[in-house]
Amino acid sequence: MKLLTTQVMLFLQNKPDRRNFITLIRFLLILIILVGVFSGIFHLLMLGEGREFSFITGIYWTLTVMSTLGFGDITFDSDIGRFFSVIVLLTGMLFLLILFPFTFINFFYSPWMKAQDQAKVPRKLPEEMEGHVILTRYGAVSEALIKKLNRHHYPYVVIISTLAEGLELHQQGVQIMLGDLGDPETYIRARIENAALVATTESDVLNTNVAFTVRGLDKDVPIIATCNSDASIDILKLAGCNHVLQLGEKMGLFLSRRANGGDSNTHLVGRFGELIIAETMVSGTPMVGKTIKDTRLRKEIGVNIVGVWERGKFKAADRDVVLTQNSVILLAGSPRQIDQYNKTYQVFCENTAPVVILGGGRVGRATGRALASRNIDYRIVEKDPSRIKQSAKTILGDAAELEVLKEAGIDESPCVVITTHDDDINVYLTIYCRSLRPDIQIITRTTLERNLGSIHRAGADFVLSYASMGANAILNLLRRNDILMVAEGLDLIRVKVPESLVGKTIKESAIRKHTGCTVIAIHCQKEMQINPEPKTEFPQDGEIILIGTVESENEFFRVYGNEG
C-alpha cells in the first residue's frame, strides 16, 4: 500500500504527466459522448423502421460496431441506417483502434510504469536512519566494501545520479538513493547529520566537490576520499576530507613486500598497539625444511608464527606444517621480539637480478619505488610512452612479446610483479610468465574480487585485490582499526571477549577448532599479552585479537557475534 501511494504521488507530482493524464480524461469524455450520441441516433433510426430497443441495447450495438467486433443480431434494413452504421464503424476504428491505444499508452501507461520505477529508487532516506555509510559510487571498491558492511551489520546507501543505474542496482539488492552529488539537498535527504561516514571514490575533482559540499552541511561527519594524484591530497584535505587514500601507492607497497630479493628482514603488515604483525620469506634461512614446531621461534625469540603462505595458499600455523623455499611466514610479536628475529635470521638474497614489473601505471611505479626502498633493483615493462617516468628503469614494449620480457631480464629475475588494471590481461600474463619460468615467483594484482580464483589458477603465487584493499582501508577507518587486512582474504580483527568465554582458558575455548581463528593477543586494562600461553584465561571486559580467513572470521561472528 505504501509503494502504491508513493507511485501515485510521483505520478501526480510530475507536471507533464499530470497534464497528459488530464488530456486522457478529456479524450475518454469525448468517447463517452460519442457513444451516447450514436446510441441516441440508433434509437431514432430504429423507430423509423418500426422497431424499438432498450437503452442498454443501443449502447451494446454502438460499442459492437465501433470496436469492429462484428454484428449480425441487430442490423438496419434501410440505406440511411446502413450508412449510419458505416459512419459509426469508421469513427470507432479511428477512436478505439488508433487514438485510444496511443493516448492510453503515452498519456497513462508509460508515465505510470515510470512512476513505478521511480518508486523503487528512493530520493531520500527514512528519518530514523542513522549510523549509515554514504557511498558516492558503485564501483569495484564500493562493491567489496558493501559486502563487508553487510557482514558487520552497517547500514549504507549508494547515491546514484541516473534512474537507469538505480533500477539496475535495485534489482541486485543494493541500497541506493537518487541524487546529484554536487547538490547539498542530496546529502540532507541522505540524513548526513546521522551518518557514520561518507566515502567518495570518484575522480579527484568530483571527490573534492563532494567533500566541500558535505563539510558545508556537517562539520563532524568523517569523510574518506580516494586519490589518484599526489597534487590532489592537500586539496582534498582543504575541502574537508579527514582521510585521503592513495590506493595505487598502497597497492604498490603491498605487492613489493612479497617480492623475492634483498634481505630476509621482516616487513611490517600492521600493528595493534604493541602487537606487530610482520611477514618474511623463509628462503635462505635455516628454517627451510623444518616444521613450525622445530623452528623453536616462540621459545627462543618469543615471536609466534600465526600463518604460512605457500604458493598463494594460506595455511594455519599447525605445529607440523613444513616450511619450504617458497614459504612466507606471518609473525606476531612485540617490537623487541621482531627486532631480535631480524638480527637472528638476516640473510641476503644471492640473486641480484632486477625484479620485473609488468605495467607502468600508478601501481607499477609505486611498486618500483617500494622495491627501491628495500634496495632491490627493478625493471618496468610499459607499452604506453606517456607513462614512462624513469627511462633508465623502463623497457618500452608489449609484455606479451618474448623479446621485450627477455630485455627486461625475465630469464634471471627472481620475481615478476603484474600490475595492470585489466584482470583479463593479468590472467594472460600470469599464464605466459609461468610457462616461461616455472620456478619464478609471480605476484599479481587484480581489480575485482571475483577474479582472485582465476588468477591463482593461472599460476600466481600471490594475488592482491585492489577492491578488497580499498574496502578494508575504509572499513578500518570506520571501525577505528578494529580490522586489519593482512593479505587477500586474511584479516586481523579485534573484538570484545564474548561472555561465554570469560574465565575460560584459550585451550578450553577451542576457538581455533570451532571457528578457524587463532588468538594472537589479549588486551586488558591497557596491557597486552602477545602470543599468550594456552592456559591464559579470557578476562572480563577485555579484548581478543584474532587472525583468520574471511570464512573463519564469519564463523567466529556466527558463533560469538551476539555476545560480549
VEXNUBA-234484 format. One record per atom (N, C-alpha, C): residue in one letter; x, y, z. Coordinates in steps of 0.2 Angstrom, whole numbers, plus 5000, padded with zeros to 4 digits. Example, Ala and Ser with C-alpha at 12.3 -4.5 7.8 and 13.67 -1.06 7.14 Angstrom:
2
A506649725039A506249785039A506649845039S506449895035S506849955036S506450005039
***
This chain:
564
M500449945000M500050005000M500450065000K501050065004K501450125004K501850134997L501950074994L502350084987L501850114982L501150094983L500650124978L500550194979T500550214986T500450284987T501050324985T501650294985T502250334983T502150344975Q501950284972Q501950294964Q501450344962V500850344966V500350394964V500550464965M500950474971M501250544972M501750564967L502150514965L502650534960L502350544953F501850514952F501450524945F501150594945L500850614951L500450674951L500850734952Q501450724955Q501950774956Q502250804949N502350754944N502650774938N502150814934K502250874932K501850924929K501650894922P502150874918P501950844911P501550784912D501650744916D501250684917D500550704920R500450744924R499850774926R499450804921R499750844916R499450874911R499250814905N499650764904N499450714900N498850674903F498850664909F498350624912F497650664911I497650734912I497050774911I496850764903T497350764899T497150754892T496850684890L497050634894L496750574893L496050574896I495950604901I495250604904I494750644899R495050694896R494650734891R494450684885F494950654883F494850604877F494350554879L494350524885L493850474887L493150504887L493150574890L492450604890L492150614883I492650634878I492350644871I492150574868L492450514870L492250454868L491650434871I491450454877I490850434881I490250474877I490450534876I489950574872I489750554865L490250524862L490150494855L489650434856V489850394861V489450334862V488750354863G488650404867G487950424869G487550454863V487950494859V487650524853V487450464848F487950424847F487750364842F487150324844S487150314851S486650264854S485950304853G485950374854G485350404853G485050404845I485550414841I485350414834I485150344832F485450294835F485250224833F484550214835H484350234841H483650234843H483150264838L483350324836L482950364831L482850324825L483350304822L483350264815L482950204816M483050164822M482650104823M481950124823L481750174827L481050194827L480750214820G481150234816G480950254809G480750184805E481150134807E481050074804E480450034807G480150064812G479650024816G479849974821R480549984824R480749944829R480949984835E480949954841E481149984847E481549944851F482149974854F482549934858F482749974864S482949934869S483149964876S483750004875F483850044881F484450094881F485050054881I485049994885I485649954885I485849924878T485349904875T485449884868T485749934863G485549994864G485850044860G486550054861I486750054867I487450054869I487849994867Y487549934867Y487849874865Y488049874858W487449904854W487549904846W488149954845T488150014848T488650064846T489350034848L489450004854L490149984855L490349924851T489849884849T490049824845T490249844838V489949894835V490149924829V490749964829M490850004834M491450044835M492050004836S491949954839S492549914841S492749864835T492349864830T492349814824T492349744826L492049724832L492049654834L491549614830G491149654826G490649614821G489949624824F489449614820F488749614822F488349574817G487749564819G487349524815G486649514818D486649514824D486049504828D485549574827I485849634826I485449694826I485749734820T485349734814T485549774808T485049814806F485249864802F484749914799F484449884792D483849894791D483549874784D483649934779S483649994781S483650054777S484350074775D484350114769D485050134767D485350184772I484950224774I485150284779I485450244785G485150194788G485350154793G486050124792R486050094786R486750064784R487250114784F487050174781F487550224780F487850254787F487350254792F487550274799F487950224802S487850154800S488250104803S489050114800V489050134794V489750144791V490050204795I489750254796I489950314800I490250294807V489850254810V490050234817V490650184817L490650144812L491250094811L491850134810L491850184805L492450224804L492650264810T492150294813T492350334819T492650284825G492350224825G492650184830G493350164829M493450144822M494150124820M494650184822L494450244821L494850304822L495050314829F494450314833F494550324840F494750264845L494450204844L494650144848L495250114846L495350104839L495950064837L496550104836I496450164835I497150204834I497250264839L496750304840L496850354845L496850334852F496450294854F496350274861F496950234864P497250174860P497850144862P498450194863F498550234858F499050284858F499050334864T498450354865T498350404870T498450374877F498150314878F498150274884F498950254886I499250234881I499950214882I500450274884N500350324880N500850384880N500650424886F499950434887F499750484892F499650454899F499550384900F499450354906F499950294908Y499950244903Y500350184905Y501050194906S501350234901S502050244901S502250284907P501850344908P502050384914P501950344921W501450294921W501350254927W501850204928M502150174923M502650124923M503350164926K503350224923K503950264925K503950284932A503350304935A503250314942A503350254946Q503150194944Q503350134947Q504050124948D504450134942D505150134943D505450184947Q505250244947Q505450294951Q505350284959A504750244960A504650224967A505150174970K505450134965K505950094968K506650124969V506750184967V507350214968V507150274972P507250274979P507150324984P507550384982R507250444984R507550514984R507750534990K507550504996K507850525002K507750465007L508150465012L508150405017L507650425023P507450365026P506950375032P507350425037E506850455040E507150505046E507450465051E507250405052E507550365058E508250335056M508450345050M509150315048M509650345051E510150305054E510750335057E511250285058G511850315058G512450265059G512650235052H512450265046H512450235040H513150265036V513350225031V513950245027V513650275021I513850335019I513650365012I514150355007L514050315002L514450304996L514250344990T514750364986T514550414981T514650374974R514850314974R514950274968R514850204969Y514550164964Y514550094964Y515150064959G515750054962G516250034958G516549974961A517149954959A517449894962A517649894970V517849954972V517949964979V517349964983S516850004980S516150004984S515849934984E515849904979E515549834979E515949794984A516549794985A516949754990A516749774997L516749844998L516549875004L515849855007I515349855002I514649845004I514649775007K514949725004K514949655006K515249655014K515749695015K516049695022K515549735027L515249785024L514749825028L514149775030N513949735025N513349695027N513549645032R514249615032R514449565036R514449595043H514649655044H514749685051H514149725052H513549725049H512949755050H512949825050Y513249855046Y513249935045Y512749945039P512349995041P511850015035P512250065031Y512050065024Y512350105019Y511950135014V512150175010V511750195004V512250224999V512050204993V512450224987V512050284983I512350344983I512050394979I512150384972I511650384968I511750374960I511350434957S511650444951S511350504948S510850494942T510750434940T510350414935T509850364937L509250364935L508650314936L508850244934A509150244928A509350184925A509850144929E510350174931E510850144936E510550124942G510050164945G509750154951G509250084950L508950084945L508550024944L508949954943E509449964940E509949904939E510249884946L510449934950L510749914956L510149894961H509549924961H509049894965H508849824964Q508949804957Q508749734956Q509349684959Q509949714960Q510449674963Q510449674970G509949714973G509949714981G510349774984V510649814980V511049874983V510549924985Q510749954991Q510350004994Q510550074991I510150104987I510350164983I509850224985M510050284983M509650344983M509850384977L509350414974L509450454968L509650524970G510150554967G510350624969G510950644965D511050714965D511550744962D512150754967L512750724966L513250734970L513550804972G513350854968G513550914969G513050964972D512450934974D511850964977D511850954984P511851014988P511851004995P511250964998E510650974994E510050944996E510050874996T510450844991T510550774991T510850744998Y511250775001Y511550755007Y511050765013I510650815012I510150825018I509650775017R509450755011R508950695011R509350635012A509950625012A510350565014A510450565022R510250615025R510250615033R511050625035I511350665032I512050675033I512250685040E511750715044E511850735051E511850675055N511650615053N511650555056N512050505054A512450515048A512950475045A513550455049A513750395049A514350375052A515050395048L514950395041L515450405037L515250425030V515650465026V515550475019V516150455016A516150405011A516650385007A516550395000T516950434997T516950454990T517450424986T517350394981T517850354977T517850374969E517650434968E517550464961E518250494959S518250534954S518850564952S519050614957D519750634957D519950684962D519550754962V519350774956V518950834956V518250824959L517950774957L517250764960L517350744967N517850714969N517950704977N517950764980T518350814977T518450874981T517750914981N517350914976N516750944976N516250914982V516250844982V515850804987V516050824994A516750824995A516950845002A516850915004F516850964999F516751035001F515951045002T515551004998T514851014999T514650985006V514850925007V514750885014V514950925020R515550955019R515850985025R515451055026G515151085021G514751145022G514151125026L513951065026L513251045029L513451015036D513950985037D514150945043D514850955045K515050985051K515750995052K516050935055D515650885057D515950825061D515950755057V515550745053V515550685049V516250665046P516450605047P517150585044P517050585036I517550605033I517450605025I518150565023I518050515019I518650475016I518550485009A519150505006A519150504998A519750464996T519650434990T520250404986T520550464982C521150454980C521550504977C522050474972N522050494966N522550474961N523150514960S523150574961S523650624960S523950644967D524650654967D524950674973D524750754975A524650784969A524450854970A523750864973S523350814972S522650824975S522550814982I523050784986I523050764993I522850824997D523250884996D523150945000D522550974998I522350974992I521651004990I521150964993L521150904993L520550864996L520550875004K521150885007K521050895014K520850965016L521051015011L520751085012L519951085011A519751035007A519051035005A518651005011G518950975015G518650945021G518750865023C519150835019C519250765020C519650755026N519450705030N519850685036N520350635034H520250595029H520750545026H520750545019V521350545016V521450535009V521850475007L521550425003L521850365002L522150354995Q522850354995Q523150344988Q523150264987L522650234985L522650164984L523150134979G523350174974G523950154970G524550144974E524750194978E525350194982E525350134987K524750124990K524650074995K524750004992M524449994986M524449934982M525149914980G525549964978G526249954976G526649934982L526549964988L526849944994L526749874996F526049854995F525849784997F526249734992L526249744986L526549704981L527249694982S527549754983S528349744984S528549704990R528149704995R528349675001R528449595000R528049574995R528049504994R528649474989A528949524986A529449514981A530049484984N530349424981N530949394982N531549444981G532049444985G532649494983G532749534990G533349564990G533549594995G533749555001D533549575007D533749535013D533049505016S533149465021S532549425024S532249455029N532449525030N532149555036N531349555035T531049565041T530349565041T530049625038H529449625036H529149685033H528449695037L528349755039L527849775043L527149765039V526649725042V526049725039V525549775043G525549775049G525149825053G525349805061R524949855065R525149845072R524449865076F524349835081F523849855086F524249865093G524349935094G524749955100G525449925100E525649875105E526249845105E526349785101L525749765098L525749705094L525949715087I526449685084I526649695077I526549635073I526249645068I526149585063I526649605057A527049555056A527549565050A527649495046E527849505040E527949445036E528649445033T528849385032T529549375029T529649315025M530149315021M530249255017M530649205021V530549145020V530949085023V531549075019S531549085012S532049075008S532749095010G533249055011G533949075013G534049075020T533549055024T533649045031T533648975033P533948965039P533948895042P533348855043M532748895042M532148865044M531848825038V532148835032V531948795026V531948715028G531448685027G531448605028G531148595035K531148635039K530948625046K530148635047T529848595052T529248615054T529148675058I528548705059I528548765063I528748745070K528548685073K528748665079K529548665080D529848645075D530648635075D530948695075T530648755072T531048815072T531148845079R530748825084R530848855091R530848925091L530448965086L530449035087L530149065093R529649035095R529249055101R529649055107K530048995108K530348985114K531049025114E531349025108E532049065108E532049135107I531549165103I531449235102I530849265105G530349225105G529649255108G529149265102V529349275096V528849285091V528449225089N527949225087N527449175085N527249175078I527349115075I527149105068I526449095068V526049145065V525249135065V524949115059G525449105054G525149085047G525749075042V525549035037V526049025032V525749035025W526049075021W525849075014W526349025010E525948985006E526348935001E526048944995R526448974990R526148974983R525449004983G525349054986G524749094986G524149064991K524349004994K523848974998K524048985006F523549015010F523649025017F523548955021K524048945025K523948885030K523948915037A523548885041A523548895048A524248875051A524448905056A525148885059A525048825063D524948765060D524948705064D525748685065R525848655071R526548635073R526848595068D526548555064D526848505059D526948535052V526748595051V526748625044V527548635042V527748605037V528448605035V528548675030L529048715032L529248775029L529648755023T529548785017T529948775011T530248835008Q530648825003Q530948885000Q530448934998N529848914996N529348964994N528948994999S529048975005S528548995011S528649065013V528149095015V528149165018V527749155024I528149175030I527849165036I527549235039L527049225043L526749285046L526849285053L527249335056L527449335063L527049385067A526949365073A526649415078A527149415084G527249485086G527749495092G527749565094S528149575099S528249645101S528849675097P528949745097P529449775093P530149745094R530249725101R530849705103R530949635100Q530449595100Q530449525098Q530649525090I530249565086I530349565079I531049595077D531349635081D531949665080D532449605081Q532349565086Q532849505088Q532749455082Y532149445079Y532149395074Y532549425068N532549485066N532949515061N533649505062K533849515068K534549505069K534849435069T534349385071T534549315071T534549285064Y534049305060Y533949275053Y534049315047Q534449375048Q534549415042Q535049375037V534749365031V535049335026V534949375019F535549385016F535449425010F535349375004C534849394999C534749354993C535349364989E535549304986E536149304981E535949324974N535349314973N535049334966N534949414966T535449454962T535349524962T535049544956A534849504952A534449524945A533849564947P533649614943P533149654945P532449624944V531949644949V531349614948V530949654942V530549614939V530249634933V529549654935I529349714933I528649744934I528349754928L527749714927L527349724920L526849774921G526849834918G526349884919G526649944922G526650004919G527050064921G526550114924G525950094926G525450144928G525650164935R525150194939R525250214946R525450154950V525150104950V525350044954V526050014952G526150014946G526849984944G527350034946R527250094945R527850144948R527850144955A527350144959A527350134966A527650074968T527550014965T527949954967T528649964966G528849994960G529550014959G529950054965R529550104967R529850144972R529850114979A529350064980A529450024986A529949974986L530149944980L530649904979L531349934980A531349994978A532050034978A532150054985S531650064989S531750074997S532050015000R531949954997R532249895000R532849884997N533149924993N533749914989N533749854984I533149854981I533049794976I532949834969D533349814965D533349834958D532749814954Y532449854950Y531849834946Y531849854939R531449824935R531349854928R530649854926I530349904924I529649914922I529549904915V529049864913V528949854906V528249894904E528249934900E527649984898E527649994891K527049984888K527050004880K526750074879D526550104884D526250174883D526850224885P527150264880P527650304881P527550364886S526850384886S526650434891S526750414898R526750354899R526850334906R527550324909I527950324904I528650314906I528950374910K529150364916K529450424920K530150414921Q530450354922Q531150344923Q531350304917S531650334912S531850294906S532350244908A532850254913A533350204914A533050144917K532450144920K532150084924K531650054919T531450084914T530850064910T531050034903I530749984901I530849954895I530149964891L530250004885L529650014881L529449964877G528849934877G528649874873G528049844876D527849794873D527249754875D527549694879A527249684885A527449624889A527249554886A526849554882A526649494879A527149464873E527649514872E528249494867E528849464871L529049404869L529549374872L530249414872E530349444867E531049484867E531049544872V530449574873V530349634877V530449604884L530149544886L530249514893L531049494894K531349474889K532049454889K532449514890E532349564887E532649634888E532649654895A532049644898A531849664905A532249624910G532449564908G532849514912G532349454915I531849434912I531449384914I531849324915D532349304912D532749244912D533049234919E533349294922E533749294928E533349314934S532749354933S532449384938S532149334943P532149354950P531849314955P531149314955C530849374952C530149384954C529849434948V529249424946V528949464941V528249484945V528149554945V527549584948V527149614942I526549584942I526049604936I525549654939T525549714936T525149774940T524649804935T524449784929T524049814925T523349814928H522949864926H522249864929H521749824926D521949784920D521449744917D521549674919D521049644922D521149574925D521249524920D520949534914D521049484909D521749484906I522049544906I522749544904I523249514909N523049524915N523449494921N523449424921V522849394919V522749324919V523249294913Y523149324908Y523549314902Y524349314903L524549364906L525249374908L525549324913T525049314918T525249264923T525349194920I524949174916I525049104912I525649114908Y525749164904Y526349174900Y527049164904C527049204909C527649204913C527749144917R527249104919R527349044922R527548994917S527348994911S527648944906S528348964904L528549024904L529249044903L529749024908R529449034915R529949024920R529448984926P529448924926P529048884931P529348894938D529948914939D530248924945D530149004948I529949044944I529949114946I529349134950Q529449184955Q528949204959Q528549254955I527849244955I527349284952I526949314957I526949384957I526449424961I526049464956T525349454957T524849484953T524349524956R524149584953R523649624956R523049614952T522449614955T521849604952T521349664954T520949684950T520549744952T519849714955L519549664953L518949634955L519049574960E518749574965E518749514970E518649454966R518149454962R517949384959R518449354954N518949394953N519449364948N520049334952L520049334959L520549304963L520749234961G520149194961G520249124960G520549114953S520349144948S520649134941S521349154940I521549204944I522249224943I522749174947H522449144953H522849094957H522849034952R522349014949R522348954945R522848964939A522949024937A523349044931A524149034933G524249034940G524949014942G525249064946A524849114948A525149174953A525349144960D525849164963D526049144970D525649184975F525549254973F525149294977F524749344973V524149354975V523649394972V523349444977L523349504975L523049554979L522549594976S521949604978S521349634975S521349714977Y521349754972Y521349824973Y520649844976A520149804975A519449824978A519549804985S519749744987S519749724994S520249774998M520749794995M521249834999M520949905000G520549924995G520249994997G519649985001A519249935001A518749925005A518949915013N519549875013N519749865020N520049925023A520349975019A520650035021A520050075024I519450075020I518950125023I518650085029L518550025029L518249985034L518649995041N519349995040N519750005046N519650075049L519550125045L519450195047L518750195050L518250165048L517550165050L517550135057R517950075058R517950035064R518450055069R518850115067R519350135071R519950085072N520150055066N520650005066N520549945070D519849925070D519749855073D519849795069I519949815062I520149765057I520749785053L521149735052L521749755048L521849695043M521849715037M521949675031M522649655031V522849585032V523449555032V523649545025A523249515022A523349495015A522649485012E522649465005E521949455002E521649395006G521049405008G520649355012G520849345019L521349375021L521649365028L521649425032D521249425038D521149485042D521349475049L521549535052L521749535059L521149575062I520849545067I520249585070I520249585078R520049645080R520049655087R519249655090V519149615094V518449605097V518449605104K517849625107K517749615115K517749535116V517949525122V517949455124V517149435125P516949385121P516249365122P516149335129E515449345132E515349325138E515449255140S515249215135S515349145136S516049115136L516549165135L517249145135L517649175142V517249215145V517549245151V517749195156G518349195158G518549145163G518849085161K518749065154K519049005151K519749025149T520148965148T520748975145T520748965138I521248995134I521248985127I521148915125K521548865128K521448795127K520748775128E520448795133E519748765134E519248795129S519348855127S518848885122S518848855116A519448825113A519548795107A519248835101I519448905102I519248955097I519448925090R520048905090R520348885083R520048825080K519848785084K519548725082K518848735080H518448785083H517748795082H517648845076T518148895075T518048945070T518548955065G519148925067G519748935062G520148995064C519949035068C520349095070C520849075075T521449115075T521949105080T522049165085V522049155091V522149205096V522849225096I523049285095I523749305095I523949365100A523349385103A523449435109A522849445113I522949465119I522349485123I522549545127H522049595126H522149665129H521649675134C521949695140C521549715146C521849765150Q521549815152Q521749865157Q522449895154K522449915148K522949945145K523649905144E523549845146E524149795145E523949745140M524449725136M524349675130M524749615131Q524449555131Q524849495132Q524949475124I525549475122I525649455115I525849385115N525549345110N525649275110N525549235117P524949245119P524849215126P524849145126E525049115132E525049045133E524349015132P524348945131P523648915130P523248915137K523648915142K523248915149K523048985151T523149035147T522949105149T522149115148E521849145153E521149155154E520949215150F520349215148F520049275145F519749315150P519949385151P519749425156P519049455155Q518749475160Q518149515159Q518249585156D517849615152D517949675149D518649685145G518849625143G519549635139G519349625131E519949625127E519849625120E520349565118I520049525112I520449475109I520649505102I521349485101I521549505094I521649435090L521249425085L521249365081L521549375074I521749315071I521949315064I521549265061G521349275055G520949215052G520749235045T520549195041T520249205034T519549235035V519349255029V518649285029V518149235032E518249175029E517749125031E517749105039S518349105042S518449095049S518249155053E518349215050E518049275054E517249275054N516949255048N516249245048N516049195053E516349145053E516149085058E516249115065F516749155067F516849175073F516249225075F516049265071F515449315072F514849275072R514749215069R514149175069R514149145076V514649115078V514649085085V514649135091Y515049185090Y515049235096Y514849305095G514549315089G514349385086G513949425091N513449385094N512949425098N513149425105E513749405107E513949405114E514449465115G514649475121G515149525123G514849595124
***
